[in-house]
Amino acid sequence: MAINNVGQSGLSYVDQLKALQEQNKPTETTGKQELKQEDFLSLLTKQLAQQDPFKPVSNDQMIAQMASFATVDGINQMNGQFENLNSSMTSNQALQASTLVGRDVLVPGAAGIKADNAGMAAMVKLPQSVDNLFVRVENELGQLVRTLDVGAKPAGDSRVEWDGKDENGVPMPAGKYNVKAGGLLEGQSTEFEVSTYANVNSVLLGKGDGNVLLNLAGFESPVKLAEVLEVGKA
């Protein structure tokens, strides 16, 4: 026995599936509606009853339609399993990230937070060795506070530290400061990429996108856990 691709309604099999899906949608809800196996069986029964006996469709076509539905149904179930797996992985990441609360982490960006009666550390990424690395520390207004002559450094990540004092040795107040690094690279004055340390206040699960976010002391916006380059001391 076979089913016809076009029933008495004049609609194709796919169009009838879509029409049935539209009929099953509630009028006052926004939830996503999906065709279930019972919907397909109901439509199949109707098509069997309405098929043209003079133009029957081959059994191969009927089996192909049933196989297509089974494939779509399997994909939907697989998507649901992946969503559950992603949710579980996100929860595990958040649990692991909770151990970072109270610790310093290295994140990309020149802005760092200086605590009261303390200094600040940063990491400079050098594409190749330089003979004269200079580090400038500026306050939030962009005013130069201190220039550090670091000297020669090899290629790679170089840690630099500022004792929290200005050029005259006067301790600077707590707050946000920008660390900028530069030097001569092949005869050209070049600015280098800088990362700074910040203390983790709390952990967020994000907005359902699978990202785990960290609230950092002194930062207005959280950063992704994946952006953390290094975990420092507590």
Residue pairs with C-beta under 8 A, 6 or more apart in sequence:
1 48
1 59
1 62
2 51
2 56
2 57
2 58
2 59
2 61
2 62
3 13
3 44
3 47
3 48
3 51
3 57
3 61
3 62
3 65
4 47
4 50
4 51
4 52
4 55
4 56
4 57
5 12
5 13
5 57
5 61
6 12
6 13
7 16
7 46
7 47
7 50
7 51
8 50
9 16
11 19
13 47
13 65
16 43
16 47
17 35
17 40
17 43
20 35
20 39
20 42
20 43
21 33
21 34
21 35
21 39
24 33
24 35
24 39
25 33
26 33
34 76
37 69
37 73
40 69
44 66
51 57
86 210
89 210
90 205
90 206
90 210
90 211
90 212
91 205
93 212
93 225
94 203
94 205
94 212
97 203
97 212
97 214
97 225
98 203
100 200
100 203
100 214
100 228
100 231
101 200
101 201
101 202
101 203
102 199
102 200
102 234
103 199
103 200
103 231
103 232
103 233
103 234
104 197
104 198
104 199
104 200
104 231
104 232
104 233
104 234
105 197
105 198
105 199
105 200
105 214
105 216
105 228
105 229
105 230
105 231
105 232
106 123
106 195
106 196
106 197
106 228
106 229
106 230
106 231
106 232
107 195
107 196
107 197
107 198
107 216
107 223
107 227
107 228
107 229
108 193
108 195
108 227
108 229
109 194
109 195
109 196
110 122
110 178
110 179
110 180
110 194
110 196
111 176
111 177
111 178
111 196
111 219
112 120
112 121
112 122
112 176
112 177
112 178
112 179
112 196
112 197
112 198
113 120
113 174
113 175
113 176
113 177
113 198
113 199
113 216
113 217
113 218
113 219
114 120
114 164
114 172
114 174
114 175
114 176
114 177
115 174
116 173
116 174
117 164
117 171
118 164
118 174
119 161
119 162
119 163
119 164
120 137
120 161
120 162
120 164
120 177
120 179
120 196
120 197
121 159
121 160
121 161
121 162
121 196
121 197
122 135
122 159
122 160
122 161
122 162
122 179
122 181
122 194
122 195
122 196
122 197
123 157
123 158
123 159
123 160
123 194
123 195
123 196
123 229
123 230
124 133
124 135
124 153
124 157
124 158
124 159
124 160
124 181
124 192
124 193
124 194
125 156
125 157
125 192
125 193
125 194
125 195
126 133
126 153
126 154
126 155
126 156
126 157
126 158
126 192
127 155
127 185
127 192
128 155
128 185
129 152
129 153
129 154
129 155
130 152
130 153
130 183
130 184
130 185
131 151
131 152
131 183
131 184
132 149
132 151
132 152
132 183
132 184
133 150
133 151
133 152
133 153
133 158
133 160
133 181
133 182
133 183
133 192
134 147
134 148
134 149
134 150
134 181
134 182
134 183
135 147
135 148
135 150
135 160
135 162
135 179
135 180
135 181
136 144
136 146
136 147
136 148
136 179
136 180
136 181
136 182
137 144
137 145
137 146
137 147
137 148
137 162
137 177
137 178
137 179
137 180
138 144
138 145
138 177
138 178
138 180
139 145
139 172
139 175
139 177
139 178
140 175
140 176
140 177
140 178
142 178
145 166
145 167
145 172
145 177
146 162
146 165
146 166
146 167
147 167
148 160
148 162
150 158
150 160
160 179
160 181
162 177
162 179
164 171
164 172
165 171
165 172
166 172
176 218
179 194
179 196
180 191
180 194
181 191
181 192
181 194
182 189
182 190
182 191
182 192
183 189
183 190
183 192
184 190
195 229
197 232
198 216
198 217
198 218
198 219
199 216
199 217
200 214
200 215
200 216
200 217
201 215
201 216
201 217
202 214
202 215
203 212
203 213
203 214
203 215
203 225
204 212
204 213
204 214
204 215
204 222
205 212
205 213
206 212
206 213
211 224
211 225
211 226
212 224
212 225
213 222
213 223
213 224
213 225
214 222
214 223
214 224
214 225
214 228
215 222
216 222
216 223
